[in-house]
């Protein structure tokens, strides 16, 4: 095993998530250290939020508000300015509370006399006890037995959102806690919008990120910087970080990788990208990274790089010398060393006990297997490596990794981030955890397939499973068959009910707008979903609009799905989503508003006895689904 002399720094750019580290840098850093490389990592997304949302940060924010003429200030800016002294005295304490460092503050926050309350607090008005709409505490029914800590955490989250609204209106309209400046990169065929944004005079957020970047480089003195970009909402900041490094340290090599590059930059031909990055790599980073480090050290020519874009003679070149990927069993154990585990923020955006898991709590993220064992779904990027190459590791090795992570982080909560964790592997993992008496709490994503029997659900629960999520997509057997999901609505009902009976929370990923989906399909799907909630099969869900991607079966064989693709605009930057013409002609945007409104209420136990047509603002057909279909599927 050759040891590289390079110092490597992996960075998480804004914005990913605030409650727990995004795992890509942890995997790369752990892998590099297993190969003897001096590897380090930093989360600049968390660092940026903590710098902005501090007493000093709010003082600067107020200065920006004061630069705006009074007549142009919004209600949230006016409220912030009037209540500034209360914001200034509470913000650091609230951040400490959300980090878990000051639990007793919950009593003051929950009392509703401590925090200044801006426009975001109006959302609390929806939480009215349906049996007592005219009196009492509007939060008492919503929170129920969740208690003072959770009540306070929800109020503190609304407080941060109020401040974020002010920041967005006074400083940077692109600012979001997750999808920061997403429109600049999401399926953007031209680099021009991003180039203009990067050439513009930096605002306060940009300057803060610039300072944090320089501090990180000064601390670690790297020769190679890896910037992992999982989502379009982290692209703008990633380029700003690279811009800072190139301006101050032009000799440092910078490589861009991650989920965004893997899906949207596979046909990259824009030379200006390489004014910021020296290299862009695709798919799993371990093998390309090993080749890249040898290249930087002069041990390998550019023609022998692996899955790597670079600029040569003013043109973009893609080099892919065929070398075997590092097996999943040999990628090593991710490490969180260098990431401030105790400084992440446990937010509570939604009170639903399942839905909250994505923003609440610090979870060690781990993969059970590489890729997807099913890899047939029509809407999925089944042709790409992260889906198509399925590899597993032994249960013994996985539990070894789990024990090592617990020893390092002190955290026993795990989120298994597989596309779809295989039932055979989960069964083996559960048995190994129980055999070795390793106590953890875990959740992850599965397919609702018949292998997940009530007995297996019970075994998984005994091993620490607290929640599972899975794709129901469009709750229509016709469309599920067209999607090649390999499940039926009845089967989903039985599987989810088995988990619920074992005390495991269940989240359903739901979809609308799939090719040939009619209004009748949509209404019927919502009726199925209502019945699943009403029968305790699922506790949470999320509807998203179907997007056709160039790497999916729909995008590659549209005629099989009854649609015609809209020609993509010419471009040399990002390419992923592709428009399509569906002769069915359903107004999915109008349908989506009703679906999301209904689902939000279902998750709070509201409207489960009503006619689903009541959620729509327009006349829709009556559901053709028998009103007790799910109940009969469970108990027949």
TANORZI-V687655 format. One record per helix or strand. SS is the DSSP state (alpha for helix, beta for strand). FROM is the first residue (numbers start at 1). LEN is the number of residues. Records with the same first field share a line. If there is no record, write none. Layout:
SS: FROM-LEN + FROM-LEN
This chain:
beta: 7-6 + 38-6 + 224-5 + 253-5 + 279-3 + 308-5 + 315-5 + 364-3 + 369-2 + 391-2 + 413-4 + 441-6 + 465-9 + 505-8 + 540-6 + 549-1 + 563-3 + 577-1 + 580-3
alpha: 24-11 + 44-9 + 55-12 + 70-3 + 75-8 + 84-15 + 105-6 + 119-8 + 138-33 + 182-3 + 192-8 + 204-17 + 232-17 + 259-6 + 271-5 + 285-12 + 302-3 + 328-3 + 341-3 + 355-4 + 385-4 + 395-15 + 423-13 + 454-9 + 477-7 + 489-13 + 519-16 + 553-4 + 558-4 + 588-16 + 612-4 + 629-7
